Amino acid sequence: MLLMAGNYTDFNYLLAQIKSKQHEPKNYFMEASRFHWKPNDPEIVSDVLFAIANVISFARTTYLMPAFEVLGPLQISLGRMVGDITRFMVLFALVLFAFMVGLHNLYWYYGAQKFKMSLNGQSVYVHAAGAFQGLGHTFYSLFWSMFSQININEISVKTPDVEGLRQCILIDNDRNKIVCTEDATNKTTAELLASLWSTGTGKEPVEKSTAIVESVGMCLFGIYHVVIIIVLINMLIAMMSHSFEDIQ
């Protein structure tokens, strides 16, 4: 009624009263934007369950596959491969858990440290070891690294400048490659780039305290990829091929 009458002043006052703190439990359901909803809102949970149900409903079409001569053996092979995948997942979980705990204990201090640095002329806050900020981030980094979604530069520890704000430049956005210099506090972007081209990778601290941590972390990260990708993945492929040949 207030909007139809053109009384915007009273309407805004009434809206502010509804959204006040004293009516917060009641006005939550008047919020239309989902960005301000609670994570466990019933409507959000229903959308999540409906999305999962859509995937499962399409999976029920596999019951029709044995009726076809070509697809029937594939459906039986798929059932046998589920057992192979289950046995593989047990060994995979043990290896993943072992390296996750090891890398977390190695980077626990640096993953919790957050400092300010100048990136492309803008002040930003970064974690010293962004890929290992806790067990959750460590698991995320190890899992997605199997699909080449984690850059190898994220294994290195970023160190703050002891004399003040450290100035860095993002050279490769796709690979998240950041190059810093220790004496670039008052340099412009052009001067910093010129110094990087002239010295290669910029100045390094005389004594880097994270050298041993980065070396051991890089070795563990490499061993993890060798065990997971070269050994276990190929073992799973061999097991699935053997099951398929038995059905054929």
N, C-alpha and C positions, 0 to 999 in steps of 0.2 A: 504493500500500500504506500509506503514512504517513497519507494522508487517511482511508482506510477505518478505520485503527486509531485515528483521532482524535489523532494525534501532530502537532499543528500547529506546535509549536516546532521540531522537527527538519525538518519540511517547509519552513518559512520559511527556516531556515538553509541547507538544500540549494538552495532557489530563489535565495537571495542569492549563494551560491557560483557557481551557473550564470551569473548575470547580472553577475558581477564583470568588471573590466576585462581580466583575463588571459584570460578566455574570450569576449571580445567578438566576435572573428570567427566563433566557432561558435554563440553564442547569438542571433545576428541572426535566424536562421531560426526561432527559437522565439517571436519577437514577433508576436502576432496582430493588433495594432492597426496599420492602414495609415498612421496619422498619424506613426508612428516608422520607416516604411520609407524607403529611399533613393528619390529621384525616378525613377531609371532601373531600378527593380526589374523583373525579367522579367515578373512577373504584372501590374504596372501598365502596362508597355509593351504586353502582350498585350491588355489591356482597351482601350487606346487604339486599337490597330490593328483590333480587332474592331468598335469603334464606327464607325471610318471605313469598314470593309468593309460594315457594315450600310447606310450611306448609298449606297455605290456599287452594292450589290446591288439596291436599289430603283430606282436609276437605269437599270438594264438593262431595265426594263419599257418604256422608250421605243422599243425595237425592235419592239414590238407595235403602236405607234400608226399606222404607215402602212397597216395592214390595215383601218382604219376611215376612212370618207370624211370625217368631220368632223375627226378628230384628225390625219390624215395631213398636210395642209398646215401644221398647227401644228408638227409635228415637223420638217418641212423648214425652216420659218421659224426655228425654234429653232437649227438647225444653222447657218443664215446669220448669225444674231445672235451666235453665238459668235465669229465673225470680227470683228464690229463691237465686241464687248466687249473682245477682245484688243487691237485698235488703240486703244480708249479707255483701257485699263489702262496702256499705255505712256505716254501723255500724262499720265494721272492720277498715275502713279508719279513722273514728272519734277516736276510741280507740288508733290506732297506732299513729295518729298525736298528741294526748294528751300526751302519754308517750314519744314520740320523743322530743317534746318541753320541757317537764319536765326534762328528763335526759340530754338534751343538756344544759339547763340552770344550771343544777347541776354540770356538768363536763366541762363547757366551758373554765375555766381557765386551768385545767389540760390537757385537750385535745389539747390545743395550745402549751403546754410546751414540749420542746424536749431537752434531755440532753444525755451526753455521759456516757456509762458504759462498763465495761469489761465483756463480755459474752464468757465463755469457753476460756479465754485467748486472745480474740480478741476484740478490741475496736469497739463498734457499737453505733449508735445514735438511741434512742428509744423515743417514746412519753409517757408521764406520764400516759395518758389514751388513748390508741390506738384505743379503740372501739368507742370513742366519740370525734373525732377530729373536728367535725362540724355536721351540720344537715344532710349532705349526708352520712357520716360514721355512724351517729347515726341511721338513717333510715336503712342502710345496716345491722347494727348489730341487730336491733330489728327484721327485716324481716327474716334474715337467722337464728336467734336464735330459731325460731319456728321449724326449721328442724335440730336442735342440731348442727349447724355449728359454733356456737360461744361458746368458752370456758368460763366457769364461772370465771376463774382466770383473764380474761381480764377486768372484772368489777373493780377489785382492782386497786388502783392508785400506780404506781411505783414512788418511791421517790429517789432523788439523794443523794449521800453521801456528807455531809457538809464539810468533811475534804479532799475531792478529788475525785478521780475516784473510783466508786463503782464496786466491783467485784461480779459477779453472775455466776451461772451455770444453763444451760438448762438441767433439769433432765428428763423430759418427752417431747419428740419432738412432739408426736401426740397431746398431750393436751396443749402444749405450757406452761409448768409449769416451772417457773423460780424462783430459790431460791437464795437469796442474804444474805451476812453478812456485817455488818458495819465495822468490823476490819480486812478485808481481803485484804488490799491494797498490802501487801508484801508477801502474802501466795501463795504457789503453788496450782495447781489444786488438788493434792492428799491431801494436808493439809486442803484445804477448804472442800473437801468431808468428811474428817474425822471429822471436826468440825461440819458439818451439821448432820452427823449421831449421834454424841455425844449429840448435843443440840436439835435435832428434826427438827426445822425449821430455825435455825440460830438466831442470836440476833436480837431483834427488838428495834427500837429507844425508848428511855425512854418516850418521848411524841410525838405521831404521830398526826400531825395536820389534816390528812385526815381521821381520824377514823369516824367522824360523816358523812362526805360525802360518804364514802364507805358503812356505815351502811344504810343510807337512800337510796343510789343507789341500794344496794342489795335488800332492801325491795320493791322499785319500780319495779325492774327487776322481782322479784318473783310475785308481784301482776299482772304485765303485762302477765306473762305466765299463771297464773291462769285464768285471764279474757279471754285471747285469746284462749288458748288450751282447757281448761276444760269447759268454758261456751260457747263461740262463736262457736268453731268448733263443739261441740256436738249439739248446736242449729242448725247449718247448716245441719248436718247429719239427724237430726230429720225432718227438713223441706223437705229435698230431699227424705227421706223415705216416708213422707206423700204424696208428689206429685207422687211418683212411685206407691203407693198403690191406689191412685185415678184413675190412668190410667189402672191399672190391673183390 
